[in-house]
């Protein structure tokens, strides 16, 4: 299984925000934004900070994509 943050990027578009705006609002490092962009795992704490900044739930920003072979 793999993680997808496509919902997060769509939510940013809907809120007329850029990745830099999210980084500042959620107090994220540039490397965390890169991890999100590469659909890599991040901590639940990071996801909660994003959700707090965007006033949403975790399910609004992340999806688990099945059908992809585990490494």
C-alpha positions as CSV (number, residue, x, y, z in Angstrom):
1,X,0.0,0.0,0.0
2,X,1.1,3.5,-0.6
3,X,0.1,7.0,0.7
4,X,-1.2,9.7,-1.5
5,X,-1.5,13.4,-0.6
6,X,-3.4,14.3,-3.7
7,X,-6.4,15.4,-1.5
8,X,-4.0,17.8,0.3
9,X,-2.9,19.5,-3.0
10,X,-6.6,19.7,-4.2
11,X,-7.5,21.3,-0.8
12,X,-4.8,23.9,-1.2
13,X,-6.1,24.8,-4.6
14,X,-9.6,25.1,-3.2
15,X,-8.3,27.4,-0.5
16,X,-6.2,29.4,-2.9
17,X,-3.0,28.5,-1.0
18,X,0.5,27.6,-2.2
19,X,2.8,25.0,-0.6
20,X,4.8,27.9,0.9
21,X,1.6,29.2,2.6
22,X,1.0,25.7,4.0
23,X,4.5,25.5,5.2
24,X,4.2,28.7,7.1
25,X,0.7,28.1,8.5
26,X,1.5,24.6,9.8
27,X,5.1,25.4,10.7
28,X,6.6,22.8,8.5
29,X,10.1,22.5,7.2
30,X,10.9,22.6,3.5
31,X,12.0,18.9,3.7
32,X,8.6,17.9,5.1
33,X,6.9,19.6,2.1
34,X,9.2,17.7,-0.2
35,X,8.3,14.4,1.6
36,X,4.6,15.2,1.1
37,X,5.2,16.0,-2.6
38,X,6.9,12.6,-3.0
39,X,4.0,10.8,-1.2
40,X,6.4,9.7,1.5
41,X,5.3,8.8,5.1
42,X,5.2,11.6,7.6
43,X,4.2,11.5,11.3
44,X,0.7,11.8,12.6
45,X,1.8,14.9,14.4
46,X,2.7,16.5,11.1
47,X,-0.7,15.6,9.6
48,X,-2.5,17.0,12.7
49,X,-0.6,20.3,12.3
50,X,-1.6,20.4,8.6
51,X,-5.2,19.7,9.5
52,X,-5.2,22.4,12.2
53,X,-3.8,24.9,9.8
54,X,-6.4,24.0,7.1
55,X,-9.3,23.4,9.5
56,X,-9.9,19.9,8.2
57,X,-9.6,16.2,9.1
58,X,-6.8,13.7,8.3
59,X,-9.1,12.0,5.7
60,X,-9.3,15.3,3.9
61,X,-5.5,15.4,3.2
62,X,-4.3,11.8,2.9
63,X,-5.4,8.6,1.1
64,X,-4.1,5.0,1.3
65,X,-3.9,3.7,-2.2
66,X,-4.2,0.0,-2.6
67,X,-3.2,-2.1,-5.5
68,X,0.4,-1.0,-5.3
69,X,2.9,-3.7,-4.3
70,X,4.7,-3.2,-1.0
71,X,8.5,-2.9,-1.2
